[in-house]
Every structure is written in structure tokens, then in C-alpha cells.
């Protein structure tokens, strides 16, 4: 046979193998390794073409199989199968013939390549069968090498394809982001009928809100990137997780960047009308989110909207679907997501919340979380899956973006900035000459700018006014310390207690802000801090405006350090009490011994579950002590009864 004829026959054999893989599919999954070998050999030796160099045994079987290709292949495989297990000289000779036929057609690689392209489960079945044959039949041991080479080749192909798709996706996302950025409004108009300098262009320690969008500058690339992610999510992509260190500007970016950009029509007129559901997790995150989404669903005229007391509450996804059907597709923004780990003590509630949140489509979901809680997020499987799919990290601003964030908001408010001020701010921030500044320093800059605005000279922000604030590194401490010193001794003590009520310590010792009930807070002593925007008051809540106050006011940091040990203990007691309550108040989980004494000393008149937990622990301890005394009393009586010197014996 000429080389050309031999190659044509080999290609015909390979096409027979490909056809067998396509036609057989998953039907071979229950077949044994030798049955698969028989079928593979039959496909590589078509009934109409048999290279006589293959050997007499296979030729005889083909002659008996008939001339119909389909039926002949089946008959050939059926006749071949019982002979494959033959031993001795006949078995070796048959195996050698099969080896020559399969190697000439490159049948193993051809079958695995076709299976990889059509049915990956079939590829795994074939690989296992070929490995078993290669280990069991010496004449076919080369199959092990073919399987390894096929796997290596497939891995390289998949890696190349994955890299190409990743590059194409990144390029497509760049186009999407660039196009989206073109749709953003310029935002350079000065508000009408507003006296110059009357509107503060900087929020201080509090984050920007959606209504502050005209003053939010320097983050346009990040806004466009987030809108691009949101467009992908609207088309079926995963939720967007925005992360970064505390003070990176996540909340402002989401609130004053993403949401106003969406409302401006950057993703189209329909998306501009989608309602925002802006929430914090809090203690009962699922119920809170469910309540908020319910308000988007119009109630039938003859029925009231269902309340949250029903036992079988619909899922967040079902509520979102109902709202979407009414033309109100929700955009759920969960800010300060770390509250899920600092305020929600129930692990089951945390898991249920993220499960609902990550499967809330058709709602769009954006989560903003501090990067130091990344590990906590990863430990929740539904959230880990989203993080693996990709997330957005909010990094530091460049020098030009910082200049814009300083100058443009002032100009928008009718103010001018002394030429040397932006450069001085960059130097104090540590961002001059393009150097990266310390992560989380933006709140310090924001507060220093707000304090500079408070000291403005007419409509001019000056270097002198900025220096009076104490500069970026000391402005927060200067403001807070001045307020503290102006208090009476009694008010100072009350201020300390009020601020410590707004601080929480996690189980691993991390100090975080805590949102407290406004009705329970000492509003009078906090009011000056509220005016200075160091503390924020909501409709029902009060909280420290930013974590920066915890770290950059030395006096508060000292108070927190003094109270830290008690705070850690109180956090552990609270979690232990919640676990005890969830267990049906199992007596075996009650505190005992030194733990009980420490808890009693640490908590002053606890109420609720914690109060019940400690009361039950104390009652159990008293009962245990009473039982110990009864046992001791009985032992003393027994000892006295066994004493040979007791009075009755002495009288004898």
C-alpha cells in the first residue's frame, strides 16, 4: 500500500472513530473496559476497508461481520469481545493486531479529542477504560502514554482558550466601561441661585450621599467600571462585590457615583427608573431586606400588601420578580456589609441572608464590604462563589484625581482654592510625585477639607485656614479634642460612655463602629459631635461617622483600649447567650465558675436573652452549690456514724 493510500485509510479509520464517539455518546458509560476496546477497534476497522497488514484474526472477524457498515461494526465488536480476554500465544497475537490497527489510526487520541469536544463525561469514561486496558494488557500499555499526552494536550488547549476568552472579556469590558463613561453627565454646572460658598462642597467624615453627586469628583473611571458590572449583571451576570480598606471611599463611590450614574441614564432610560433599595445588614438582615422590597410591590386594590408575619415568607428573588413584573426592578445596595459579622450573631441567619442575596435575580445586587472582612465572606459558600467569579477593589486615588476632588467641588459651590493648597494637601497626604498614600486616608482628607471650609475667608479656601485645622493628620483629633475640652467634667464622663456605646469589638478583637438606637443614646452630650459631622444621627439610629475617628482621636482610642477587654468579653457572652437560646436553652451551655463571675462583673443589669442566660447560669450555680452542701452534710453524718469513739460506744 502506498503512503498516500495508507494515510487515506488511516483518515477513514479516524473518521470511523469520531462517528462512533458522536453516535454512541453516554451509552458506553455502563460498558466495561474490554467492551469499549471492542467498539473502538470496530470503529477503527470499517467493514468495507481492512488493511491486510492488520493480521488474519481481525480479517476473519470482519469477513464474518457482513458488509453493512452499521450492522457489521456491531457484529464485529460482539465477536471480538469474548476473544479479548484470551491468554497465551493466541491472546498476545490478537492484542498485537489490535495494537497495530489502533496505533495506525491514532484511535485513542482521536476518540478522546472527539469526546472532549462533544461530551466531557464520556471523555472521562474513555480515559478510565483506556487506563485500565493499558495497565492490564502488556501489548496495549502504550495507551497509558496516549491518555497522558491527550490530557496534557487538552489542558493546553483549554488554558489557551481560557486565556483568549479572558483577554476578549477584558477587552469587551474596557469597551463597555469606556462607552458607559461617555454616557455619564459632565456634572460641571454651578447650582443656580446659591450664594458662593454657602453650600459645603465636602462632607467631612460622613460619606457622600446620592444628592451629593455634583460634588463627587475624581472617581469617574471606577463609576464607569461599576456601571459596566451592573450592565453585565442585568444580562445574567453575578452580583457585584465592592471591597477595599476602611476609608477607601466605597460607600461614597456606591452612593454618590454608581446610583446617580444609573439614574442619569448611563445604562438606558429603563434602568434609570429602577428603584434603589439601600440597606445595612443589622441584626436581622433578611427580614429587613424583605420588608424593603415588599414596599416596591403594588398591592391589589381589594387587598392590603402582606406583612412580614407570615410563616412562609417568599424569597427575596420571588419578591424581586413581583416588583420587576410591576416595572420596578430592584437595585439592592448593601452598604457596610461587615455588619453581618459584627451585629448579626446568628451564623444560620448569616448564611440564609447571603444565600438569598446571591440568588436575588432579577434584582441587581451590589455589596460594599471592608477588605479586612474578606475572610469572613469567603467562609460563606454562596459569597465565596461570587468572589471567585470576580469583584472590584477600590484602590487609592491618583494625584490628578485628588486635585480634582479638592478643586472641582469648591468651584462647583462658587468657591476658589488658593493655588498652593492642593499641593500642600498632596504632600501632607503622602501622595505627591505620584506616590501612593496610606490606605484609608481619604476620610482624613475629607475632614480636613470640611474644617478648612468652616474657616474659609469669604469665598476662598486658603492655606492658612487649612493649617489652623491641624492638617490632614491632626484635624480630626483637633476637632474632637476641642469639643471634649469645652465640656464640663460630668459631660466628659457622659461623652465617654456615649461614645463607647457606639463601638463594638469583634470576636477576633477588631474595633468597629456600632449603630445604636437613637432613643437610648445620650443625644445631648453627642450633639456637638453631630454638628462637627463626627457622629451621624439617622431617623432612629446614631453612629460614629467613620472608623477614622476610632483611630485618629487618641483620647477615644485610649478609652476603647481600656474597655476592649470588657468589650471582647461582652461580645463572647452575647454570642454564647444567642447559641444557648437557639439550642432550646440547653442547661449544658450555661456559664459556670470563673466565666460566670466575669460575666456578672462585666455586665451591669443585662436584659433580654443575655439577662436570662446569666440568671439561669447563676441559678444553676446556686443549685449546684446547694447540692454540694447537701452531699457534704450527708458525708459528715456517715463519718460520724462510723466513728468508734462516738458517745454510744464510750458509755459501754
VEXTIMAR-372829 format. One line per 5 residues: number of its first residue (from 0); for each residue x, z, y of C-alpha. Coordinates in Angstrom, 1 decimal, decimal comma. Example, Ala and Ser with C-alpha at 12.3 -4.5 7.8 and 13.67 -1.06 7.14 Angstrom:
2
0	12,3 7,8 -4,5  13,7 7,1 -1,1 .
This chain:
652
0	0,0 0,0 0,0  1,4 -1,0 3,4  1,9 1,6 6,1  -1,0 0,2 8,1  -3,3 0,3 5,2 .
5	-2,2 3,8 4,3  -2,9 5,0 7,9  -6,3 3,3 7,9  -7,1 5,1 4,6  -5,9 8,4 6,0 .
10	-8,1 8,0 9,1  -11,1 7,1 6,9  -10,4 10,3 4,9  -10,1 12,4 8,1  -13,4 10,9 9,3 .
15	-15,0 11,9 6,0  -13,7 15,5 6,6  -15,2 15,5 10,1  -18,5 14,2 8,9  -18,6 16,9 6,1 .
20	-17,9 19,7 8,7  -20,6 18,4 11,0  -23,2 17,9 8,3  -22,5 21,0 6,3  -22,2 23,5 9,1 .
25	-23,1 27,1 8,3  -24,4 26,1 4,8  -20,9 26,8 3,4  -20,8 30,4 4,7  -22,1 31,7 1,3 .
30	-19,9 29,5 -0,8  -16,7 30,7 -2,4  -13,2 29,5 -1,5  -13,0 27,2 -4,5  -16,4 25,6 -3,8 .
35	-15,2 24,9 -0,2  -12,0 23,4 -1,6  -14,0 21,1 -3,9  -16,2 20,0 -1,0  -13,2 19,4 1,3 .
40	-11,5 17,4 -1,4  -14,6 15,4 -2,0  -14,9 14,6 1,7  -11,2 13,5 1,9  -11,6 11,1 -1,1 .
45	-14,7 9,0 -0,3  -16,3 7,4 -3,4  -15,6 3,9 -2,0  -11,9 4,4 -1,3  -9,4 6,1 -3,6 .
50	-5,7 5,8 -3,1  -4,4 5,4 -6,7  -1,3 7,4 -5,8  -3,6 10,5 -5,8  -3,5 10,6 -9,6 .
55	-5,5 9,8 -12,7  -7,6 13,0 -12,8  -9,2 12,6 -9,4  -9,7 8,9 -10,0  -11,5 9,6 -13,2 .
60	-13,8 12,1 -11,5  -14,5 9,6 -8,7  -15,3 6,9 -11,2  -17,9 9,2 -12,8  -19,4 10,1 -9,5 .
65	-21,0 6,8 -8,7  -20,8 4,5 -5,7  -23,4 6,1 -3,4  -21,3 7,9 -0,7  -23,6 10,9 -0,3 .
70	-24,6 11,5 -3,8  -21,1 10,6 -5,1  -19,5 13,2 -3,0  -21,8 15,9 -4,2  -21,4 14,9 -7,9 .
75	-17,6 14,7 -7,4  -17,5 18,2 -5,9  -19,7 19,6 -8,7  -17,5 18,0 -11,4  -14,3 19,2 -9,6 .
80	-15,3 22,8 -9,0  -15,0 24,2 -12,6  -11,7 22,4 -13,1  -10,1 24,1 -10,0  -9,6 27,4 -11,9 .
85	-7,8 25,7 -14,8  -4,3 27,1 -15,6  -1,4 25,8 -17,4  0,0 22,2 -17,1  -3,4 20,6 -16,5 .
90	-4,3 23,0 -13,7  -0,9 22,6 -12,0  -1,2 18,8 -12,2  -4,7 18,8 -10,7  -3,7 21,1 -7,9 .
95	-0,7 18,8 -7,1  -3,0 15,8 -6,9  -5,4 17,6 -4,6  -2,5 18,7 -2,5  -1,3 15,1 -2,1 .
100	-4,7 13,9 -1,1  -5,4 16,8 1,4  -1,9 16,6 3,0  -2,1 12,8 3,4  -5,4 13,2 5,3 .
105	-4,2 16,3 7,1  -7,6 17,6 5,9  -7,1 21,4 6,6  -6,1 20,8 10,3  -8,9 18,2 10,7 .
110	-11,6 20,5 9,2  -10,5 23,5 11,4  -10,3 21,4 14,5  -13,8 19,9 14,0  -15,2 23,3 13,2 .
115	-13,6 24,8 16,3  -15,4 22,1 18,4  -18,8 22,5 16,7  -19,3 25,9 15,1  -16,8 28,7 15,6 .
120	-18,3 30,8 12,9  -17,8 28,0 10,4  -14,1 27,8 11,6  -13,6 31,5 10,7  -15,2 30,9 7,2 .
125	-13,0 27,9 6,6  -9,9 29,8 7,7  -10,6 32,7 5,4  -11,2 30,2 2,4  -8,0 28,3 3,0 .
130	-6,0 31,5 3,3  -7,5 32,8 0,0  -6,6 29,5 -1,7  -3,1 29,4 -0,2  -2,4 32,9 -1,5 .
135	-3,9 32,2 -5,0  -2,7 28,6 -5,7  1,1 28,0 -5,5  0,6 24,2 -5,2  -1,6 24,8 -2,1 .
140	0,5 27,5 -0,4  1,1 25,1 2,5  -2,5 25,8 3,5  -1,3 29,2 4,9  1,1 27,3 7,3 .
145	-1,6 24,8 8,3  -4,0 27,7 9,1  -1,4 29,4 11,3  -0,5 26,2 13,0  -4,1 25,4 13,6 .
150	-4,8 28,8 15,0  -1,8 28,5 17,4  -2,9 25,1 18,5  -6,4 26,3 19,1  -5,1 29,3 21,1 .
155	-3,0 27,0 23,3  -5,9 24,6 23,8  -8,3 27,5 24,8  -5,7 29,0 27,1  -5,1 25,7 28,8 .
160	-8,8 25,1 29,1  -9,4 28,6 30,4  -6,7 28,2 33,0  -8,1 24,9 34,1  -11,6 26,3 34,4 .
165	-10,3 29,4 36,3  -8,5 27,1 38,7  -11,6 24,9 39,1  -13,7 28,1 39,6  -11,3 29,5 42,2 .
170	-11,2 26,1 44,0  -15,0 25,9 43,9  -15,3 29,4 45,2  -12,9 28,6 48,1  -15,2 25,6 48,9 .
175	-18,2 27,9 48,7  -16,7 30,6 50,9  -15,5 28,0 53,4  -18,9 26,4 53,6  -20,6 29,8 53,8 .
180	-18,3 30,8 56,6  -19,4 27,7 58,5  -23,0 28,9 58,3  -22,2 32,3 59,9  -23,3 32,7 63,5 .
185	-20,5 32,9 66,1  -21,8 36,2 67,5  -20,0 35,8 70,8  -22,9 36,2 73,2  -22,9 39,2 75,6 .
190	-26,2 41,2 75,4  -28,4 40,4 78,3  -29,4 43,0 81,0  -26,9 45,6 79,7  -24,6 47,1 82,3 .
195	-20,9 46,6 81,5  -19,6 49,4 79,3  -22,9 51,1 78,8  -23,1 50,1 75,1  -20,3 51,8 73,0 .
200	-18,5 49,0 71,1  -17,0 51,3 68,4  -19,0 53,5 66,0  -16,3 56,2 65,6  -16,2 57,9 62,2 .
205	-19,6 56,6 61,2  -19,8 53,2 59,6  -21,3 50,1 61,3  -25,0 49,5 60,6  -26,7 46,1 60,4 .
210	-27,7 46,4 64,0  -24,1 46,8 65,0  -23,2 43,3 63,6  -22,4 41,8 67,1  -19,6 44,4 67,4 .
215	-18,2 44,0 63,8  -15,2 41,7 64,0  -12,2 40,7 62,0  -13,8 40,6 58,5  -15,2 37,1 58,6 .
220	-13,3 35,9 55,5  -14,5 38,9 53,5  -18,0 38,4 54,7  -18,0 34,8 53,5  -16,5 35,8 50,2 .
225	-19,2 38,4 49,6  -21,9 35,8 50,5  -20,3 33,4 48,1  -20,5 36,1 45,3  -24,1 36,6 46,3 .
230	-24,9 32,9 46,0  -23,4 32,9 42,5  -25,5 35,9 41,6  -28,6 34,2 42,9  -27,8 31,4 40,4 .
235	-27,5 33,8 37,5  -24,1 35,5 38,0  -23,2 39,2 37,6  -23,7 41,9 40,2  -21,1 42,3 42,9 .
240	-19,0 45,4 43,0  -17,0 46,0 46,2  -14,2 48,5 45,9  -11,4 49,9 48,0  -9,8 53,1 49,1 .
245	-11,8 55,6 51,2  -11,6 54,3 54,7  -11,0 50,6 53,8  -14,3 49,7 55,5  -16,6 49,0 52,5 .
250	-19,7 50,4 54,0  -19,3 48,6 57,3  -18,5 45,4 55,6  -21,6 45,5 53,4  -23,9 46,8 56,1 .
255	-22,7 45,0 59,3  -21,2 42,0 57,5  -23,0 40,9 54,4  -26,6 41,9 55,2  -26,6 40,4 58,7 .
260	-24,9 37,3 57,4  -27,6 36,9 54,8  -30,3 37,4 57,4  -28,7 34,8 59,6  -29,5 32,1 57,1 .
265	-25,9 31,7 55,7  -27,5 31,3 52,2  -30,6 29,4 53,4  -33,9 30,2 55,1  -35,5 31,7 51,9 .
270	-32,6 34,1 51,3  -32,7 35,2 55,0  -36,2 36,7 54,3  -35,2 38,6 51,2  -35,7 42,4 51,8 .
275	-32,8 44,8 51,6  -33,0 47,9 49,5  -30,2 50,1 50,9  -29,7 53,3 48,8  -27,3 56,0 47,8 .
280	-27,4 57,3 44,2  -28,1 61,0 45,0  -29,2 63,5 42,3  -32,0 61,3 40,8  -30,8 57,7 41,4 .
285	-33,1 55,9 39,0  -36,3 57,4 40,4  -35,1 56,9 44,0  -34,4 53,2 43,4  -37,6 52,7 41,5 .
290	-39,6 54,2 44,4  -37,9 52,0 46,9  -38,6 48,8 45,0  -42,2 49,7 44,4  -42,8 49,5 48,2 .
295	-41,9 45,8 48,1  -44,8 45,0 45,7  -48,1 44,5 47,5  -51,0 46,5 45,8  -54,2 44,6 44,9 .
300	-57,0 45,1 47,3  -59,0 47,2 44,9  -56,1 49,3 43,6  -53,5 51,6 45,0  -49,9 51,0 44,2 .
305	-48,9 53,0 41,1  -47,0 56,2 41,9  -43,8 57,4 40,2  -45,6 60,0 38,0  -46,5 57,6 35,1 .
310	-44,6 58,3 31,9  -43,9 54,7 31,1  -42,2 53,6 34,3  -41,4 49,9 34,4  -37,8 48,9 34,5 .
315	-36,0 48,0 37,8  -35,9 44,4 36,5  -39,7 44,4 36,0  -40,4 45,8 39,4  -37,9 43,3 41,0 .
320	-39,7 40,5 39,1  -43,0 41,6 40,5  -41,5 41,8 44,1  -39,9 38,3 43,6  -43,2 36,9 42,5 .
325	-44,7 38,1 45,8  -42,0 36,3 47,7  -39,8 39,4 48,2  -36,7 39,1 46,1  -34,9 42,4 46,5 .
330	-31,3 42,7 47,6  -30,2 46,1 46,3  -27,2 47,6 48,0  -25,9 50,8 46,5  -23,5 52,3 49,1 .
335	-21,3 55,3 48,3  -21,8 54,7 44,6  -19,3 57,5 43,9  -22,3 59,9 44,5  -23,3 59,0 41,0 .
340	-20,4 61,1 39,8  -20,4 63,8 42,5  -24,1 64,5 42,8  -25,8 63,4 39,6  -24,7 65,9 37,0 .
345	-26,6 64,4 34,0  -24,5 61,9 32,0  -27,6 60,4 30,4  -29,1 59,7 33,9  -25,8 58,1 35,0 .
350	-25,8 55,7 32,0  -29,5 54,9 32,4  -29,0 54,1 36,1  -26,1 51,7 35,6  -27,9 50,1 32,7 .
355	-30,9 49,4 34,9  -28,8 48,4 37,8  -26,6 45,9 36,0  -29,7 44,2 34,4  -31,9 44,3 37,5 .
360	-32,2 40,4 37,8  -33,9 38,7 39,6  -32,9 41,4 42,1  -29,4 40,8 43,6  -27,2 43,9 43,3 .
365	-24,2 44,9 45,5  -22,3 48,1 44,7  -19,8 49,7 47,0  -17,6 52,3 45,4  -14,3 54,1 46,2 .
370	-11,4 52,9 44,1  -10,5 56,4 43,1  -13,7 56,5 41,1  -12,8 53,2 39,3  -12,0 55,0 36,0 .
375	-15,4 56,8 36,1  -17,0 53,4 36,5  -15,1 51,9 33,6  -16,2 54,7 31,3  -19,8 53,5 31,7 .
380	-20,0 50,4 29,4  -22,6 48,4 31,4  -20,5 48,8 34,5  -17,2 48,1 32,7  -18,6 44,7 31,6 .
385	-19,4 43,8 35,2  -16,0 45,0 36,4  -14,3 42,8 33,7  -16,3 39,8 35,0  -14,7 40,3 38,4 .
390	-15,1 42,5 41,5  -14,0 42,3 45,2  -11,3 44,6 46,6  -11,4 45,3 50,3  -7,9 45,4 51,5 .
395	-6,2 46,1 54,8  -6,8 44,0 57,9  -4,1 41,8 59,2  -2,6 42,3 62,7  -4,6 39,5 64,3 .
400	-7,8 40,8 62,7  -7,1 44,3 64,1  -6,5 42,8 67,6  -9,9 41,1 67,3  -11,6 44,2 66,0 .
405	-10,3 46,0 69,1  -10,7 43,4 71,9  -13,8 41,4 71,0  -16,3 44,3 70,6  -15,1 45,6 74,0 .
410	-15,6 42,2 75,6  -19,0 41,8 74,0  -20,0 45,0 75,7  -18,7 43,9 79,1  -15,5 45,9 78,9 .
415	-11,9 44,8 79,4  -8,9 46,1 77,4  -5,6 46,9 79,1  -3,1 44,4 77,8  -0,8 47,0 76,3 .
420	-3,5 48,9 74,4  -3,8 46,6 71,3  -0,1 46,6 70,7  0,1 50,3 71,1  -2,7 50,8 68,6 .
425	-1,0 48,5 66,1  2,3 50,5 66,4  0,5 53,8 66,0  -1,4 52,4 63,0  1,9 51,2 61,5 .
430	0,7 47,6 61,4  3,0 46,0 63,9  5,0 42,9 62,9  2,6 42,2 60,1  3,4 45,4 58,1 .
435	0,6 46,8 56,0  -0,8 50,1 57,4  -1,6 53,2 55,4  -4,7 52,5 53,2  -7,8 54,2 54,6 .
440	-6,6 54,4 58,2  -9,4 52,4 59,7  -11,6 55,4 60,4  -8,7 57,0 62,4  -8,5 53,8 64,5 .
445	-12,3 53,7 64,9  -12,5 57,3 66,1  -9,6 56,9 68,5  -11,3 53,8 70,0  -14,6 55,7 70,3 .
450	-12,8 58,6 72,0  -11,0 56,1 74,3  -14,3 54,6 75,3  -15,6 58,1 76,1  -12,6 58,3 78,6 .
455	-12,9 54,8 79,9  -12,1 54,0 83,6  -15,2 52,2 84,8  -15,4 49,1 82,5  -11,8 49,3 81,4 .
460	-10,2 50,8 78,3  -6,7 52,0 79,2  -3,6 53,1 77,5  -3,8 56,4 79,5  -7,3 57,1 78,1 .
465	-6,1 56,4 74,6  -3,1 58,7 74,9  -5,5 61,5 76,1  -7,3 61,3 72,8  -4,2 62,3 70,8 .
470	-3,7 58,9 69,4  -4,7 57,4 66,1  -3,1 60,2 64,0  -4,4 63,1 66,0  -7,6 62,0 67,7 .
475	-9,9 63,4 65,0  -8,2 66,7 64,9  -8,1 66,9 68,8  -11,9 66,3 69,0  -12,8 68,7 66,2 .
480	-10,4 71,4 67,3  -11,7 71,3 70,9  -15,2 71,7 69,7  -14,2 74,6 67,4  -12,3 76,4 70,2 .
485	-15,3 76,2 72,5  -17,4 78,2 70,0  -17,9 81,9 70,0  -16,4 84,0 67,2  -19,8 84,2 65,4 .
490	-20,4 80,4 65,9  -16,9 79,7 64,4  -17,8 81,6 61,3  -21,1 79,8 61,0  -19,4 76,4 61,6 .
495	-17,0 77,1 58,8  -19,9 78,0 56,4  -22,0 75,0 57,6  -19,1 72,5 57,0  -18,2 73,9 53,6 .
500	-21,8 73,3 52,6  -21,2 69,6 53,3  -18,2 69,5 50,9  -18,1 69,1 47,2  -15,3 69,3 44,7 .
505	-15,5 67,2 41,5  -14,5 68,4 38,1  -11,0 66,9 38,5  -10,5 68,6 41,8  -11,2 65,7 44,1 .
510	-12,7 66,8 47,5  -15,6 64,6 48,6  -18,4 64,7 51,2  -21,7 66,1 50,1  -25,1 65,1 51,6 .
515	-27,1 68,3 52,3  -30,7 69,0 53,1  -31,1 68,9 56,9  -33,7 71,7 56,8  -31,2 74,0 55,1 .
520	-28,3 73,2 57,3  -27,2 75,2 60,4  -28,2 72,4 62,9  -27,4 74,4 66,0  -23,8 75,0 65,1 .
525	-23,3 71,4 64,0  -24,9 69,8 67,0  -21,7 69,2 68,9  -20,0 67,7 65,9  -23,0 65,4 65,6 .
530	-22,7 64,3 69,2  -19,0 63,6 68,6  -20,1 61,5 65,5  -18,0 63,6 63,2  -21,2 64,7 61,4 .
535	-24,2 62,4 60,8  -27,8 63,6 60,7  -30,5 61,5 59,0  -34,2 61,9 58,7  -33,9 64,6 56,0 .
540	-30,2 64,9 55,4  -26,9 65,9 57,1  -23,4 65,0 56,1  -19,8 64,7 57,3  -19,5 61,2 58,8 .
545	-16,4 60,2 56,8  -13,9 61,7 54,4  -11,2 61,2 57,1  -12,4 64,5 58,7  -11,6 66,3 55,5 .
550	-8,0 65,2 55,5  -7,1 64,8 59,2  -8,5 68,0 60,7  -6,0 70,7 59,5  -8,4 73,6 60,1 .
555	-11,1 72,1 57,9  -8,5 71,1 55,2  -7,4 74,7 55,2  -10,9 76,0 54,8  -11,5 73,6 51,9 .
560	-8,3 74,6 50,2  -9,3 78,3 50,4  -12,7 77,5 49,0  -11,5 75,0 46,5  -11,2 77,3 43,5 .
565	-14,7 78,7 44,1  -16,0 75,1 44,6  -14,4 74,0 41,3  -15,9 77,0 39,5  -19,3 76,4 41,1 .
570	-19,2 72,7 40,1  -18,5 73,7 36,5  -21,2 76,3 36,5  -23,7 73,8 37,8  -22,8 71,2 35,1 .
575	-22,9 73,9 32,4  -26,3 75,0 33,6  -27,6 71,5 33,5  -26,3 71,0 30,0  -27,9 74,3 28,9 .
580	-31,2 73,2 30,4  -31,0 69,7 28,7  -30,4 71,4 25,3  -33,6 73,3 25,5  -31,8 76,3 26,8 .
585	-29,7 76,9 23,7  -28,5 80,6 23,7  -25,2 79,4 22,2  -24,4 77,6 25,5  -24,8 80,7 27,7 .
590	-21,7 82,1 29,6  -20,0 85,2 28,3  -17,3 87,6 29,1  -14,9 86,6 32,0  -16,7 83,3 32,6 .
595	-19,9 85,2 33,2  -18,3 87,7 35,5  -16,5 85,0 37,5  -19,7 83,1 37,9  -21,6 86,2 39,1 .
600	-18,9 86,8 41,7  -18,7 83,2 42,8  -22,4 82,5 43,4  -24,5 84,5 45,8  -28,1 84,7 44,7 .
605	-28,3 81,4 42,8  -31,7 79,9 42,2  -33,2 77,1 40,1  -31,6 76,2 36,8  -28,3 77,8 37,8 .
610	-30,1 81,1 38,5  -31,9 81,0 35,2  -28,7 80,2 33,4  -26,8 83,1 34,8  -29,7 85,5 34,4 .
615	-30,1 84,5 30,8  -26,3 84,9 30,3  -26,4 88,4 31,8  -29,4 89,4 29,8  -27,7 88,2 26,6 .
620	-24,6 90,1 27,5  -26,6 93,3 28,1  -28,4 92,8 24,8  -25,0 92,2 23,0  -23,6 95,4 24,6 .
625	-26,7 97,4 23,7  -26,3 96,1 20,1  -22,6 97,1 20,1  -23,5 100,6 21,2  -26,2 100,9 18,5 .
630	-23,7 99,9 15,9  -21,1 102,3 17,2  -23,6 105,1 17,2  -24,6 104,4 13,5  -20,9 104,3 12,6 .
635	-20,3 107,7 14,2  -23,2 109,1 12,2  -21,9 107,7 9,0  -18,4 109,0 9,6  -19,9 112,4 10,5 .
640	-21,9 112,4 7,2  -18,8 111,6 5,1  -16,6 114,3 6,7  -15,8 117,1 4,2  -15,4 119,6 7,0 .
645	-18,9 119,2 8,2  -20,9 122,6 8,7  -22,8 122,4 5,5  -19,6 122,4 3,4  -18,0 125,2 5,5 .
650	-20,9 127,5 4,8  -20,3 127,4 1,0 .
